[in-house]
Amino acid sequence: MGLLETEVHDALRDWLRHHPQSFWGHHLTMGRLVSRTLRLNRSALIQTGTLGDRYHLSYLIPALLSAIPLQIVVSPPRQKHLQEQDLPALQAWLTAYRGQTIQSSIQVLTPEQWFNQGFQTDGSPQIKLPTVIDQADYLENWARDYFGQNLRRSDWENLSQRLPPLQEKIRDLQIHLTKALFSRPPNPYECYPLTPEEESILITYLPQLTAIAPCNHPVQFFWQTWQTQSDNSLLFAKLERPSGQFSLHLSPVHLAQLLQPYWQNPVVIIGGFLDADKPATTFRQTLGLGELLCLKFSPNRQTESIQVYLPEKLPFPNTPEFKSVLFEQVQRLIRASLGLQLTIVILLDDFPLKAFLGTLLAAEFGARVQVEKLHLTSGSILISGWDFWCQQQEQLPTPHLLILGTLPLPSLEHPLVARRVNYYKSHHQDWFRGYLLPTAIKALQQAVMPLRDKQGMIAVFDPRVNSRSYGSQILAALEPYAKSNYIDPSWFRN
């Protein structure tokens, strides 16, 4: 081991002796790997298999002891926590441990701050520093948000107020688009790619509006991005039918080319589950990452195994019988836990099914039932989409029971999903095993992470796990687990 690796190893061991609550079985291995990549100025990708508050010591202590300037990229809430709590506490402890002051040269950035750093005329980064990206489970979403453009009702209102002569043109544009968009049949996502006719409406009005709009107004960024990146952008509208409002969105279809310039600096990418396999092939291809050292930790079979309830002979999600059978199964599980005040989370991305289940459960279990709320009490029953749960799980109590109503396979009814599938088809690639299945496995692994610490219970009511050839890959993603096709009352007593 190099000098930094040895020092980090010893410091981590001493910290864990004094702070046993910080224990995680892979701290020392990950700490040595991060130390080595920083010392050698190399890149690495690490899948920890757990939540960030368990593994963050493994990169923060190497970052502080390396004494080299570097950047850490995290979400805004995590940035605040690092700057105000974790880094000062570790810095003070390491100063006492070392017997000399630890000078921090770490910049903690949000994704937007990092993306905004820019490049020189030769294409190289303006800031040439090693970078640690934590919470990389959300990196794709961060990039799509940053490189995408949006036009919302507030943007049009702002433009009308600042430039009264434009009010008539803006009103005409909105009338034409509203008439065209709201004639579309509803779909569960209320997202619609614009037709050539709808695009022509924008082409008629946007050049006139951008020509006299205030500098840096969103309408200018929107028009410029559409003109310069049309081959790699999906233009779609989101409708709010009750209010009769809509918003326009430009989202990059492929991120690899947009992100490749950012990988010129050494980077350590860290997340819970980034891909189904150790080399993270799909993740790296999506984000334009080349070959780099990859490490994937597996959950401990003794302390992080989960119980999987997988009943047999259920109807398929696309059949009329499924929703009533799903309700009966969920009802049985909740009734089996009555009196124990257990927190239960139900994951569904089918909007009508989510509403159906929520209505029936609320009729029986009352205020315990919540739909995508952050403030839960003991005994709450949360009905949530997969994205909401995976993004908010660190702010929510860990459930005793996680119910998976359907598998998180991306829906072809979502325009961005359909566009990516068409790309695979046009290149004669397997769009299911190359895109839909890896995306579902990643979401599945992320969703169950919080339950492993308490060896919680998962109920899976999608029969495709038993009947489809890819079901074995779905179950492999849940390893380690114990499987049962019946409800054991001891699950709730324990």
C-alpha positions as CSV (number, residue, x, y, z in Angstrom):
1,M,0.0,0.0,0.0
2,G,1.1,3.6,-0.6
3,L,1.6,6.1,2.2
4,L,-1.9,7.6,1.7
5,E,-3.6,4.2,1.7
6,T,-1.9,3.2,4.9
7,E,-2.7,6.4,6.6
8,V,-6.4,6.3,5.6
9,H,-6.6,2.6,6.6
10,D,-5.3,3.4,10.1
11,A,-7.5,6.5,10.5
12,L,-10.6,4.6,9.5
13,R,-9.9,1.8,11.9
14,D,-9.4,4.2,14.7
15,W,-12.5,6.2,13.9
16,L,-14.6,3.0,13.8
17,R,-13.2,1.9,17.2
18,H,-14.4,5.1,18.7
19,H,-17.6,5.4,16.6
20,P,-19.0,1.8,16.3
21,Q,-22.3,3.2,15.0
22,S,-20.5,4.2,11.8
23,F,-19.6,0.5,11.0
24,W,-20.0,-0.7,7.5
25,G,-18.2,-3.8,6.4
26,H,-16.5,-2.3,3.3
27,H,-15.1,0.9,4.8
28,L,-11.5,-0.2,4.8
29,T,-11.6,-1.6,1.3
30,M,-13.3,1.4,-0.2
31,G,-11.1,3.8,1.7
32,R,-8.0,2.2,0.3
33,L,-9.4,2.2,-3.2
34,V,-10.4,5.9,-3.1
35,S,-7.0,6.8,-1.6
36,R,-5.2,5.0,-4.4
37,T,-7.2,6.6,-7.2
38,L,-6.5,10.1,-5.6
39,R,-2.8,9.4,-5.1
40,L,-2.3,8.1,-8.7
41,N,-4.7,10.7,-10.3
42,R,-6.9,8.0,-11.8
43,S,-10.6,7.3,-12.1
44,A,-12.9,4.7,-10.6
45,L,-16.5,3.7,-10.3
46,I,-17.8,2.3,-7.0
47,Q,-21.2,0.7,-6.4
48,T,-21.6,0.5,-2.6
49,G,-24.9,-1.4,-2.4
50,T,-26.1,0.9,0.4
51,L,-27.2,4.4,1.3
52,G,-24.8,7.3,1.4
53,D,-24.8,7.9,5.1
54,R,-23.3,4.5,5.6
55,Y,-20.3,4.8,3.2
56,H,-19.4,8.5,3.1
57,L,-16.5,8.1,5.5
58,S,-14.8,5.9,3.0
59,Y,-14.2,8.9,0.6
60,L,-14.3,11.8,3.0
61,I,-11.3,10.7,5.1
62,P,-9.1,10.0,2.0
63,A,-10.2,13.4,0.6
64,L,-9.2,15.2,3.8
65,L,-5.9,13.3,4.3
66,S,-4.8,13.5,0.7
67,A,-4.1,17.3,1.1
68,I,-4.7,17.8,-2.7
69,P,-7.3,20.2,-4.0
70,L,-10.4,18.3,-5.2
71,Q,-14.1,18.7,-5.8
72,I,-17.0,16.7,-4.3
73,V,-20.3,16.8,-6.2
74,V,-23.5,16.1,-4.3
75,S,-27.1,17.1,-4.2
76,P,-27.9,20.5,-2.6
77,P,-29.2,19.0,0.7
78,R,-26.2,16.8,1.0
79,Q,-23.9,19.8,0.2
80,K,-25.3,21.7,3.1
81,H,-24.8,18.7,5.4
82,L,-21.2,18.1,4.3
83,Q,-20.2,21.7,4.6
84,E,-21.9,22.3,8.0
85,Q,-21.6,19.0,9.8
86,D,-19.6,16.1,8.3
87,L,-16.5,17.8,7.0
88,P,-15.9,20.1,10.1
89,A,-16.4,17.1,12.4
90,L,-14.1,14.9,10.5
91,Q,-11.5,17.7,10.1
92,A,-11.5,18.3,13.9
93,W,-11.2,14.6,14.7
94,L,-8.4,14.0,12.2
95,T,-6.5,17.1,13.5
96,A,-6.6,15.5,17.0
97,Y,-5.8,12.1,15.6
98,R,-2.8,13.3,13.7
99,G,-1.7,15.8,16.2
100,Q,-1.5,18.5,13.5
101,T,-4.0,20.7,11.8
102,I,-5.8,19.2,8.8
103,Q,-6.2,21.9,6.1
104,S,-9.2,21.2,3.9
105,S,-8.8,22.0,0.2
106,I,-12.2,20.5,-0.8
107,Q,-14.8,22.3,-2.8
108,V,-18.3,20.9,-2.3
109,L,-20.4,21.6,-5.3
110,T,-24.0,20.9,-6.4
111,P,-24.4,19.2,-9.8
112,E,-25.5,22.5,-11.4
113,Q,-22.3,24.3,-10.1
114,W,-20.2,21.5,-11.4
115,F,-21.8,21.5,-14.8
116,N,-21.5,25.3,-15.0
117,Q,-17.7,25.3,-14.6
118,G,-17.1,25.5,-18.4
119,F,-14.3,24.7,-20.7
120,Q,-11.4,26.5,-22.4
121,T,-11.2,27.1,-26.1
122,D,-9.3,23.8,-26.6
123,G,-12.1,21.9,-25.0
124,S,-10.3,21.2,-21.7
125,P,-11.9,21.9,-18.4
126,Q,-11.3,25.4,-16.9
127,I,-10.9,23.8,-13.5
128,K,-8.5,20.9,-13.6
129,L,-9.2,19.1,-10.3
130,P,-9.9,15.5,-9.3
131,T,-13.6,15.1,-8.7
132,V,-15.6,12.8,-6.5
133,I,-19.3,12.4,-7.5
134,D,-21.4,11.0,-4.7
135,Q,-25.1,10.0,-5.1
136,A,-24.3,9.0,-8.7
137,D,-27.6,7.1,-8.7
138,Y,-29.1,10.4,-9.7
139,L,-26.3,11.5,-12.1
140,E,-28.3,10.8,-15.3
141,N,-31.3,12.8,-13.9
142,W,-29.0,15.7,-12.9
143,A,-27.5,15.8,-16.5
144,R,-30.9,15.6,-18.2
145,D,-32.2,18.4,-16.0
146,Y,-29.1,20.6,-16.6
147,F,-28.9,20.1,-20.4
148,G,-32.7,20.2,-20.9
149,Q,-34.8,23.3,-21.4
150,N,-38.3,24.1,-20.1
151,L,-41.0,26.7,-20.8
152,R,-43.6,27.0,-18.2
153,R,-46.6,29.2,-17.6
154,S,-44.6,31.5,-15.4
155,D,-42.1,32.1,-18.2
156,W,-44.8,33.2,-20.6
157,E,-46.4,35.4,-17.9
158,N,-43.0,37.0,-17.1
159,L,-42.4,37.7,-20.8
160,S,-45.8,39.3,-21.1
161,Q,-45.3,41.5,-18.1
162,R,-41.9,42.7,-19.2
163,L,-42.8,43.3,-22.8
164,P,-46.5,44.3,-23.2
165,P,-46.2,44.5,-27.1
166,L,-45.6,40.7,-27.1
167,Q,-48.8,39.8,-25.2
168,E,-50.9,39.3,-28.3
169,K,-48.3,37.0,-29.9
170,I,-47.9,35.0,-26.7
171,R,-51.7,34.7,-26.4
172,D,-52.0,33.5,-30.0
173,L,-49.3,30.9,-29.5
174,Q,-50.9,29.6,-26.3
175,I,-54.3,29.4,-27.9
176,H,-53.1,27.4,-30.9
177,L,-51.0,25.0,-28.9
178,T,-53.7,24.5,-26.2
179,K,-56.2,23.6,-28.9
180,A,-53.9,21.2,-30.5
181,L,-52.5,19.6,-27.4
182,F,-55.7,19.1,-25.5
183,S,-57.3,17.3,-28.4
184,R,-54.9,14.4,-27.7
185,P,-56.3,11.4,-26.0
186,P,-55.1,11.1,-22.4
187,N,-52.2,8.9,-21.4
188,P,-51.0,8.0,-17.9
189,Y,-48.0,10.4,-18.0
190,E,-49.8,13.3,-19.8
191,C,-46.6,13.7,-21.8
192,Y,-46.8,14.1,-25.6
193,P,-44.1,14.5,-28.2
194,L,-45.0,17.5,-30.4
195,T,-46.4,16.7,-33.9
196,P,-44.9,18.4,-37.0
197,E,-48.0,20.6,-37.0
198,E,-47.5,21.7,-33.3
199,E,-43.8,22.2,-34.0
200,S,-44.7,24.5,-36.9
201,I,-46.7,26.7,-34.4
202,L,-43.6,27.2,-32.4
203,I,-41.5,27.8,-35.4
204,T,-43.9,30.6,-36.4
205,Y,-43.8,32.4,-33.1
206,L,-40.6,31.7,-31.2
207,P,-38.2,33.5,-33.6
208,Q,-40.2,36.7,-33.3
209,L,-40.4,36.3,-29.5
210,T,-36.7,35.6,-28.9
211,A,-35.7,38.5,-31.1
212,I,-37.0,41.0,-28.6
213,A,-37.1,39.0,-25.4
214,P,-35.0,40.2,-22.5
215,C,-31.4,38.8,-22.5
216,N,-31.1,35.3,-21.0
217,H,-34.9,34.7,-20.9
218,P,-35.8,31.0,-20.9
219,V,-37.5,31.4,-24.2
220,Q,-34.2,32.3,-25.8
221,F,-32.4,29.3,-24.3
222,F,-35.2,27.0,-25.4
223,W,-35.2,28.2,-29.0
224,Q,-31.4,28.2,-29.2
225,T,-31.1,24.6,-27.8
226,W,-33.8,23.4,-30.1
227,Q,-32.1,24.9,-33.1
228,T,-28.6,23.6,-32.3
229,Q,-29.4,20.2,-30.8
230,S,-32.5,19.1,-32.5
231,D,-31.0,15.8,-33.6
232,N,-30.4,14.9,-29.9
233,S,-33.5,16.5,-28.3
234,L,-37.0,15.3,-27.7
235,L,-39.5,18.1,-27.7
236,F,-42.6,17.3,-25.7
237,A,-45.4,18.9,-23.8
238,K,-46.8,18.1,-20.3
239,L,-50.5,18.8,-19.8
240,E,-52.4,19.7,-16.7
241,R,-55.9,18.9,-17.8
242,P,-57.8,20.2,-14.7
243,S,-56.3,23.7,-15.1
244,G,-56.0,23.7,-18.9
245,Q,-52.3,24.5,-18.7
246,F,-49.3,23.0,-20.4
247,S,-45.5,23.3,-20.3
248,L,-42.9,22.6,-23.0
249,H,-39.8,20.6,-22.5
250,L,-36.6,19.8,-24.5
251,S,-34.8,16.8,-23.1
252,P,-31.5,15.3,-24.5
253,V,-32.0,11.8,-25.8
254,H,-28.4,10.8,-25.5
255,L,-26.0,12.1,-22.8
256,A,-22.8,10.5,-23.7
257,Q,-21.5,13.2,-26.1
258,L,-22.6,16.0,-23.8
259,L,-20.8,14.5,-20.8
260,Q,-17.6,13.3,-22.3
261,P,-15.7,16.6,-21.8
262,Y,-16.4,16.4,-18.1
263,W,-14.5,13.1,-17.8
264,Q,-11.1,14.7,-18.8
265,N,-10.3,15.2,-15.1
266,P,-9.8,12.1,-12.9
267,V,-13.2,11.2,-11.3
268,V,-14.4,8.9,-8.6
269,I,-18.0,8.0,-9.2
270,I,-19.9,6.6,-6.2
271,G,-23.4,5.4,-5.8
272,G,-25.6,2.6,-4.3
273,F,-26.6,0.7,-7.4
274,L,-25.6,2.1,-10.7
275,D,-25.9,-1.0,-12.9
276,A,-26.8,-4.7,-12.8
277,D,-23.2,-5.7,-13.4
278,K,-19.8,-4.8,-11.9
279,P,-18.4,-3.2,-15.1
280,A,-21.5,-1.0,-15.2
281,T,-21.6,-1.3,-18.9
282,T,-25.0,0.3,-19.5
283,F,-24.3,3.1,-17.0
284,R,-21.0,4.0,-18.6
285,Q,-22.3,3.9,-22.1
286,T,-25.3,6.1,-21.2
287,L,-23.0,8.7,-19.6
288,G,-20.1,8.5,-22.1
289,L,-17.6,7.0,-19.6
290,G,-14.7,5.0,-21.0
291,E,-12.8,2.1,-19.3
292,L,-12.1,2.7,-15.7
293,L,-11.6,0.7,-12.5
294,C,-15.0,-0.6,-11.3
295,L,-15.8,-2.1,-7.9
296,K,-19.2,-3.4,-6.7
297,F,-19.9,-4.4,-3.1
298,S,-22.5,-7.0,-2.4
299,P,-24.9,-7.0,0.6
300,N,-23.8,-9.2,3.5
301,R,-25.7,-12.5,3.5
302,Q,-25.7,-12.7,7.3
303,T,-26.8,-9.2,8.2
304,E,-28.4,-7.7,5.0
305,S,-30.6,-10.5,3.7
306,I,-34.3,-9.7,3.0
307,Q,-37.5,-11.8,3.0
308,V,-39.2,-12.0,-0.4
309,Y,-42.9,-12.9,-0.6
310,L,-43.7,-14.0,-4.1
311,P,-47.1,-15.6,-4.5
312,E,-47.8,-17.8,-7.5
313,K,-50.5,-17.8,-10.2
314,L,-51.3,-14.1,-10.1
315,P,-52.9,-12.4,-13.1
316,F,-50.7,-10.2,-15.3
317,P,-50.7,-6.4,-14.8
318,N,-52.4,-5.9,-18.2
319,T,-55.4,-8.0,-17.4
320,P,-58.7,-6.7,-15.9
321,E,-58.4,-9.1,-12.9
322,F,-55.1,-7.7,-11.8
323,K,-56.2,-4.7,-9.8
324,S,-58.7,-6.5,-7.7
325,V,-56.2,-9.3,-6.9
326,L,-53.5,-6.8,-6.1
327,F,-55.8,-5.0,-3.7
328,E,-56.7,-8.3,-2.0
329,Q,-53.0,-9.3,-1.6
330,V,-52.1,-5.9,-0.2
331,Q,-55.1,-5.9,2.1
332,R,-54.1,-9.3,3.5
333,L,-50.5,-8.1,4.3
334,I,-51.7,-4.9,6.0
335,R,-54.3,-6.8,8.0
336,A,-51.6,-9.3,9.1
337,S,-49.7,-6.4,10.6
338,L,-52.5,-4.6,12.3
339,G,-51.7,-3.4,15.8
340,L,-48.0,-3.3,15.2
341,Q,-47.8,0.2,13.7
342,L,-45.5,-0.9,10.9
343,T,-44.5,1.5,8.1
344,I,-45.5,0.1,4.7
345,V,-44.5,1.4,1.3
346,I,-46.4,0.4,-1.9
347,L,-44.6,1.1,-5.2
348,L,-46.7,1.6,-8.4
349,D,-46.1,3.5,-11.6
350,D,-49.5,2.8,-13.1
351,F,-51.4,6.1,-12.3
352,P,-55.0,4.7,-12.6
353,L,-54.0,1.6,-10.5
354,K,-52.3,3.9,-7.9
355,A,-55.5,5.9,-7.6
356,F,-57.7,2.8,-7.4
357,L,-55.6,1.2,-4.7
358,G,-55.3,4.4,-2.8
359,T,-59.1,5.0,-2.7
360,L,-59.8,1.4,-1.5
361,L,-57.1,1.3,1.1
362,A,-58.0,4.8,2.5
363,A,-61.6,3.6,2.9
364,E,-60.4,0.8,5.1
365,F,-57.3,2.2,6.8
366,G,-58.1,5.9,6.9
367,A,-55.4,8.5,7.5
368,R,-52.7,5.9,7.6
369,V,-52.7,5.9,3.8
370,Q,-50.6,8.7,2.2
371,V,-49.8,9.3,-1.5
372,E,-46.2,10.5,-2.1
373,K,-45.9,12.5,1.1
374,L,-42.6,13.1,3.0
375,H,-44.0,13.6,6.5
376,L,-44.9,10.1,7.6
377,T,-45.7,8.8,11.1
378,S,-45.2,5.3,12.5
379,G,-47.7,3.0,10.9
380,S,-48.1,5.0,7.7
381,I,-49.0,3.3,4.5
382,L,-47.2,5.2,1.7
383,I,-48.3,4.7,-1.9
384,S,-45.6,6.0,-4.2
385,G,-44.2,5.9,-7.7
386,W,-40.7,4.3,-8.1
387,D,-39.0,7.6,-8.9
388,F,-40.4,9.3,-5.8
389,W,-39.3,6.5,-3.5
390,C,-35.8,6.1,-4.9
391,Q,-35.2,9.9,-4.8
392,Q,-36.7,10.5,-1.3
393,Q,-35.9,7.3,0.6
394,E,-33.2,8.9,2.7
395,Q,-35.7,11.4,4.0
396,L,-38.4,8.8,4.8
397,P,-38.6,6.2,7.6
398,T,-37.4,2.8,6.6
399,P,-40.4,0.6,6.0
400,H,-40.8,-2.9,7.5
401,L,-42.6,-4.0,4.3
402,L,-42.0,-2.8,0.8
403,I,-44.8,-3.9,-1.7
404,L,-43.9,-4.0,-5.4
405,G,-47.1,-3.8,-7.3
406,T,-45.5,-4.0,-10.7
407,L,-41.9,-4.2,-12.0
408,P,-40.3,-0.8,-12.7
409,L,-39.9,-1.4,-16.5
410,P,-40.0,2.0,-18.3
411,S,-43.3,2.5,-20.1
412,L,-43.3,3.0,-23.8
413,E,-46.2,5.5,-23.3
414,H,-43.5,8.0,-22.0
415,P,-42.2,9.9,-25.0
416,L,-38.5,9.9,-23.8
417,V,-38.6,6.1,-23.3
418,A,-40.2,5.6,-26.7
419,R,-37.6,7.7,-28.4
420,R,-34.8,5.7,-26.8
421,V,-36.4,2.4,-27.7
422,N,-36.7,3.6,-31.3
423,Y,-32.9,4.5,-31.2
424,Y,-32.1,0.9,-30.2
425,K,-34.5,-0.5,-32.9
426,S,-32.9,1.7,-35.6
427,H,-29.5,0.3,-34.7
428,H,-30.8,-3.3,-34.6
429,Q,-30.0,-3.6,-30.9
430,D,-32.0,-5.5,-28.2
431,W,-33.9,-2.6,-26.7
432,F,-35.4,-4.7,-23.9
433,R,-32.2,-6.3,-22.6
434,G,-30.1,-3.3,-23.5
435,Y,-32.3,-0.6,-22.0
436,L,-35.6,-1.5,-20.3
437,L,-34.4,-4.5,-18.2
438,P,-31.2,-2.8,-16.9
439,T,-33.2,0.3,-16.0
440,A,-35.7,-1.9,-14.1
441,I,-33.0,-3.8,-12.3
442,K,-31.2,-0.6,-11.2
443,A,-34.5,0.8,-9.9
444,L,-35.2,-2.4,-8.0
445,Q,-31.9,-2.5,-6.3
446,Q,-32.1,1.1,-5.3
447,A,-35.6,0.7,-4.0
448,V,-34.7,-2.2,-1.6
449,M,-31.5,-0.6,-0.2
450,P,-33.0,0.9,3.0
451,L,-34.6,-2.4,4.0
452,R,-31.3,-4.4,4.2
453,D,-30.1,-2.8,7.4
454,K,-33.2,-4.1,9.2
455,Q,-33.6,-7.3,7.1
456,G,-37.0,-6.1,6.0
457,M,-39.6,-7.8,3.8
458,I,-40.4,-7.4,0.1
459,A,-43.7,-8.5,-1.5
460,V,-43.6,-8.9,-5.3
461,F,-47.0,-9.1,-7.0
462,D,-45.9,-8.9,-10.7
463,P,-46.2,-12.5,-12.1
464,R,-43.6,-11.8,-14.8
465,V,-40.9,-12.6,-12.2
466,N,-42.1,-16.2,-12.2
467,S,-43.2,-16.6,-15.8
468,R,-40.7,-14.6,-17.9
469,S,-37.2,-15.7,-18.9
470,Y,-35.8,-12.5,-17.4
471,G,-37.4,-13.3,-14.0
472,S,-34.2,-15.0,-12.8
473,Q,-32.3,-11.7,-13.4
474,I,-34.9,-9.8,-11.4
475,L,-34.5,-12.2,-8.5
476,A,-30.7,-12.1,-8.7
477,A,-30.9,-8.4,-8.3
478,L,-32.6,-9.0,-4.9
479,E,-29.8,-11.3,-3.6
480,P,-29.3,-12.1,-0.8
481,Y,-32.9,-13.1,0.1
482,A,-35.1,-15.9,1.5
483,K,-38.2,-16.5,-0.7
484,S,-41.7,-17.7,0.2
485,N,-45.0,-18.1,-1.6
486,Y,-47.1,-17.8,1.5
487,I,-47.5,-15.2,4.3
488,D,-45.7,-16.3,7.5
489,P,-47.1,-14.5,10.6
490,S,-43.6,-14.5,12.2
491,W,-42.4,-11.9,9.6
492,F,-44.4,-9.3,11.4
493,R,-43.7,-10.5,15.0
494,N,-40.0,-10.2,14.3
